[in-house]
Amino acid sequence: MKIIIFLAGVGVGFVIGSKAGRGAYENMRRKWEGFSGSDPVQQVKGEVRDFAGKASDKLGDKVSEVVGKASDKLDEVTGKNGDTTPTEA
């Protein structure tokens, strides 16, 4: 009996909440779209996108440089030259 009352309460709460909640959700969604579509926000998004692109280019260059140095050092230590054949000492 308790489970039936509980399920009925959940059903009624769901129906009432969905009717009242839909309007609030739509209102919040409209406000978000207005905010995210505004010129200042779009400008900041563009600046962040540009900054991230430049940062990733610089980071890629640095990583490539470090990997090249590490590879050269490894070749020195292992006695290998660029064609991966051991050199005689």
MDTraj code that builds the backbone (N, CA, C; nanometers):
import mdtraj as md
import numpy as np

residues = "MET LYS ILE ILE ILE PHE LEU ALA GLY VAL GLY VAL GLY PHE VAL ILE GLY SER LYS ALA GLY ARG GLY ALA TYR GLU ASN MET ARG ARG LYS TRP GLU GLY PHE SER GLY SER ASP PRO VAL GLN GLN VAL LYS GLY GLU VAL ARG ASP PHE ALA GLY LYS ALA SER ASP LYS LEU GLY ASP LYS VAL SER GLU VAL VAL GLY LYS ALA SER ASP LYS LEU ASP GLU VAL THR GLY LYS ASN GLY ASP THR THR PRO THR GLU ALA".split()
xyz = np.array([
    [0.0817, -0.1192, 0.0000],
    [0.0000, 0.0000, 0.0000],
    [0.0865, 0.1262, 0.0000],
    [0.1931, 0.1226, 0.0808],
    [0.2808, 0.2389, 0.0883],
    [0.3490, 0.2651, -0.0456],
    [0.3837, 0.1593, -0.1157],
    [0.4515, 0.1769, -0.2448],
    [0.3591, 0.2411, -0.3470],
    [0.2306, 0.2075, -0.3434],
    [0.1337, 0.2658, -0.4367],
    [0.1180, 0.4161, -0.4090],
    [0.1110, 0.4520, -0.2815],
    [0.0994, 0.5941, -0.2461],
    [0.2262, 0.6686, -0.2878],
    [0.3404, 0.6046, -0.2663],
    [0.4673, 0.6666, -0.3046],
    [0.4738, 0.6881, -0.4558],
    [0.4400, 0.5857, -0.5340],
    [0.4439, 0.5970, -0.6798],
    [0.3434, 0.7013, -0.7307],
    [0.2276, 0.7076, -0.6684],
    [0.1289, 0.8090, -0.7067],
    [0.1839, 0.9482, -0.6785],
    [0.2497, 0.9660, -0.5642],
    [0.3106, 1.0948, -0.5305],
    [0.4198, 1.1332, -0.6279],
    [0.5004, 1.0350, -0.6661],
    [0.6061, 1.0614, -0.7640],
    [0.5442, 1.1016, -0.8973],
    [0.4395, 1.0321, -0.9379],
    [0.3735, 1.0646, -1.0649],
    [0.3130, 1.2040, -1.0643],
    [0.2429, 1.2382, -0.9583],
    [0.1820, 1.3717, -0.9481],
    [0.2910, 1.4785, -0.9436],
    [0.3959, 1.4542, -0.8653],
    [0.5063, 1.5500, -0.8572],
    [0.5757, 1.5695, -0.9909],
    [0.5891, 1.4605, -1.0645],
    [0.6525, 1.4702, -1.1963],
    [0.5687, 1.5547, -1.2905],
    [0.4391, 1.5299, -1.2945],
    [0.3499, 1.6039, -1.3852],
    [0.3469, 1.7517, -1.3484],
    [0.3287, 1.7813, -1.2219],
    [0.3225, 1.9215, -1.1782],
    [0.4578, 1.9898, -1.2008],
    [0.5649, 1.9212, -1.1648],
    [0.6986, 1.9783, -1.1812],
    [0.7354, 2.0017, -1.3263],
    [0.6955, 1.9104, -1.4137],
    [0.7307, 1.9270, -1.5545],
    [0.6542, 2.0428, -1.6177],
    [0.5312, 2.0639, -1.5758],
    [0.4548, 2.1762, -1.6302],
    [0.5107, 2.3091, -1.5805],
    [0.5401, 2.3186, -1.4525],
    [0.5947, 2.4423, -1.3969],
    [0.7406, 2.4594, -1.4375],
    [0.8123, 2.3486, -1.4452],
    [0.9551, 2.3534, -1.4749],
    [0.9852, 2.3881, -1.6191],
    [0.8983, 2.3545, -1.7103],
    [0.9242, 2.3810, -1.8522],
    [0.9338, 2.5305, -1.8789],
    [0.8445, 2.6068, -1.8192],
    [0.8479, 2.7517, -1.8376],
    [0.9745, 2.8126, -1.7805],
    [1.0126, 2.7673, -1.6620],
    [1.1362, 2.8177, -1.6007],
    [1.2574, 2.7783, -1.6840],
    [1.2561, 2.6543, -1.7352],
    [1.3661, 2.6085, -1.8199],
    [1.3763, 2.6923, -1.9471],
    [1.2645, 2.7162, -2.0128],
    [1.2643, 2.7958, -2.1352],
    [1.3122, 2.9378, -2.1082],
    [1.2706, 2.9950, -1.9962],
    [1.3139, 3.1296, -1.9585],
    [1.4653, 3.1329, -1.9383],
    [1.5182, 3.0350, -1.8668],
    [1.6617, 3.0279, -1.8422],
    [1.7379, 3.0077, -1.9734],
    [1.6849, 2.9236, -2.0622],
    [1.7496, 2.8977, -2.1907],
    [1.7547, 3.0240, -2.2766],
    [1.6452, 3.1007, -2.2787],
    [1.6426, 3.2268, -2.3546],
    [1.7445, 3.3259, -2.3014],
    [1.7543, 3.3348, -2.1691],
    [1.8522, 3.4255, -2.1091],
    [1.9946, 3.3829, -2.1435],
    [2.0212, 3.2517, -2.1384],
    [2.1549, 3.2020, -2.1713],
    [2.1888, 3.2302, -2.3173],
    [2.0954, 3.2050, -2.4071],
    [2.1204, 3.2315, -2.5485],
    [2.1446, 3.3790, -2.5727],
    [2.0701, 3.4668, -2.5033],
    [2.0922, 3.6102, -2.5154],
    [2.2296, 3.6498, -2.4646],
    [2.2703, 3.5905, -2.3533],
    [2.4020, 3.6209, -2.2963],
    [2.5135, 3.5678, -2.3852],
    [2.5050, 3.4414, -2.4239],
    [2.6140, 3.3808, -2.5004],
    [2.6226, 3.4368, -2.6420],
    [2.5146, 3.4926, -2.6922],
    [2.5172, 3.5501, -2.8263],
    [2.5507, 3.6979, -2.8289],
    [2.5723, 3.7596, -2.7131],
    [2.6008, 3.9031, -2.7085],
    [2.7390, 3.9332, -2.7660],
    [2.7551, 4.0551, -2.8156],
    [2.8813, 4.0945, -2.8784],
    [3.0026, 4.0834, -2.7857],
    [2.9943, 4.1315, -2.6607],
    [3.1126, 4.1189, -2.5738],
    [3.1540, 3.9734, -2.5503],
    [3.0564, 3.8866, -2.5327],
    [3.0893, 3.7459, -2.5100],
    [3.1502, 3.6853, -2.6364],
    [3.0955, 3.7175, -2.7518],
    [3.1511, 3.6663, -2.8767],
    [3.2935, 3.7170, -2.8981],
    [3.3196, 3.8406, -2.8602],
    [3.4536, 3.8971, -2.8738],
    [3.5520, 3.8219, -2.7838],
    [3.5122, 3.7977, -2.6600],
    [3.5994, 3.7251, -2.5669],
    [3.6225, 3.5824, -2.6168],
    [3.5189, 3.5191, -2.6678],
    [3.5354, 3.3841, -2.7215],
    [3.6354, 3.3826, -2.8357],
    [3.6309, 3.4829, -2.9229],
    [3.7266, 3.4920, -3.0330],
    [3.8682, 3.5138, -2.9831],
    [3.8835, 3.5997, -2.8828],
    [4.0159, 3.6258, -2.8277],
    [4.0729, 3.5013, -2.7609],
    [3.9899, 3.4291, -2.6892],
    [4.0355, 3.3063, -2.6246],
    [4.0755, 3.2032, -2.7292],
    [3.9966, 3.1920, -2.8348],
    [4.0276, 3.0975, -2.9421],
    [4.1618, 3.1323, -3.0075],
    [4.1849, 3.2619, -3.0345],
    [4.3118, 3.3048, -3.0934],
    [4.4283, 3.2770, -2.9999],
    [4.4109, 3.3095, -2.8724],
    [4.5162, 3.2869, -2.7741],
    [4.5505, 3.1382, -2.7653],
    [4.4485, 3.0542, -2.7616],
    [4.4716, 2.9097, -2.7514],
    [4.5448, 2.8587, -2.8753],
    [4.5098, 2.9107, -2.9916],
    [4.5787, 2.8689, -3.1137],
    [4.7255, 2.9078, -3.1123],
    [4.7541, 3.0304, -3.0709],
    [4.8932, 3.0755, -3.0635],
    [4.9709, 2.9967, -2.9589],
    [4.9087, 2.9734, -2.8441],
    [4.9750, 2.8987, -2.7372],
    [5.0055, 2.7558, -2.7817],
    [4.9126, 2.6947, -2.8529],
    [4.9362, 2.5571, -2.8968],
    [5.0472, 2.5516, -3.0013],
    [5.0564, 2.6532, -3.0878],
    [5.1658, 2.6581, -3.1851],
    [5.3000, 2.6692, -3.1140],
    [5.3080, 2.7602, -3.0152],
    [5.4329, 2.7779, -2.9406],
    [5.4681, 2.6517, -2.8628],
    [5.3678, 2.5902, -2.8021],
    [5.3920, 2.4686, -2.7258],
    [5.4415, 2.3572, -2.8170],
    [5.3811, 2.3469, -2.9341],
    [5.4250, 2.2450, -3.0297],
    [5.5686, 2.2662, -3.0719],
    [5.6073, 2.3921, -3.0942],
    [5.7457, 2.4223, -3.1307],
    [5.8411, 2.3846, -3.0185],
    [5.8037, 2.4172, -2.8945],
    [5.8887, 2.3850, -2.7790],
    [5.9029, 2.2344, -2.7629],
    [5.7932, 2.1623, -2.7750],
    [5.7975, 2.0170, -2.7605],
    [5.8858, 1.9567, -2.8690],
    [5.8714, 2.0048, -2.9901],
    [5.9534, 1.9544, -3.1002],
    [6.1010, 1.9803, -3.0737],
    [6.1315, 2.0990, -3.0232],
    [6.2701, 2.1340, -2.9929],
    [6.3268, 2.0431, -2.8842],
    [6.2514, 2.0214, -2.7770],
    [6.2977, 1.9379, -2.6664],
    [6.3142, 1.7930, -2.7116],
    [6.2212, 1.7434, -2.7905],
    [6.2318, 1.6057, -2.8396],
    [6.3548, 1.5911, -2.9290],
    [6.3806, 1.6910, -3.0120],
    [6.4993, 1.6863, -3.0974],
    [6.6267, 1.6831, -3.0151],
    [6.6346, 1.7678, -2.9110],
    [6.7525, 1.7689, -2.8247],
    [6.7680, 1.6354, -2.7518],
    [6.6581, 1.5817, -2.7027],
    [6.6636, 1.4537, -2.6318],
    [6.7071, 1.3425, -2.7256],
    [6.6599, 1.3459, -2.8469],
    [6.6981, 1.2451, -2.9457],
    [6.8466, 1.2551, -2.9773],
    [6.8972, 1.3778, -2.9942],
    [7.0399, 1.3975, -3.0196],
    [7.1228, 1.3465, -2.9030],
    [7.0804, 1.3765, -2.7805],
    [7.1528, 1.3327, -2.6613],
    [7.1511, 1.1808, -2.6515],
    [7.0375, 1.1199, -2.6806],
    [7.0274, 0.9746, -2.6780],
    [7.1201, 0.9127, -2.7809],
    [7.1284, 0.9733, -2.8986],
    [7.2200, 0.9234, -3.0009],
    [7.3650, 0.9334, -2.9530],
    [7.3973, 1.0429, -2.8838],
    [7.5326, 1.0594, -2.8296],
    [7.5637, 0.9494, -2.7293],
    [7.4722, 0.9269, -2.6384],
    [7.4941, 0.8315, -2.5302],
    [7.5022, 0.6889, -2.5838],
    [7.4182, 0.6542, -2.6781],
    [7.4158, 0.5176, -2.7301],
    [7.5178, 0.4964, -2.8401],
    [7.5815, 0.6027, -2.8855],
    [7.6822, 0.5893, -2.9901],
    [7.6247, 0.5696, -3.1279],
    [7.5048, 0.6162, -3.1457],
    [7.4406, 0.6036, -3.2771],
    [7.4392, 0.7386, -3.3452],
    [7.4444, 0.7348, -3.4794],
    [7.4288, 0.8595, -3.5531],
    [7.2901, 0.8633, -3.6132],
    [7.2634, 0.9567, -3.6981],
    [7.1289, 0.9789, -3.7502],
    [7.0689, 0.8632, -3.8259],
    [7.1525, 0.7737, -3.8853],
    [7.0957, 0.6643, -3.9635],
    [7.0747, 0.5383, -3.8801],
    [7.0787, 0.5478, -3.7503],
    [7.0519, 0.4431, -3.6527],
    [7.1487, 0.3265, -3.6593],
    [7.2678, 0.3471, -3.7193],
    [7.3681, 0.2409, -3.7156],
    [7.4735, 0.2796, -3.6134],
    [7.5200, 0.1842, -3.5337],
    [7.6188, 0.2179, -3.4312],
    [7.7504, 0.2636, -3.4940],
    [7.8142, 0.3595, -3.4300],
    [7.9441, 0.4064, -3.4761],
    [8.0523, 0.3381, -3.3956],
    [8.1653, 0.3211, -3.4580],
    [8.2764, 0.2566, -3.3880],
    [8.3584, 0.3611, -3.3157],
    [8.3999, 0.3276, -3.1967],
    [8.4785, 0.4216, -3.1182],
    [8.6234, 0.3866, -3.1193],
])
top = md.Topology()
chain = top.add_chain()
for i, resn in enumerate(residues, 1):
    res = top.add_residue(resn, chain, resSeq=i)
    for name in ("N", "CA", "C"):
        top.add_atom(name, md.element.get_by_symbol(name[0]), res)
traj = md.Trajectory(xyz[None], top)
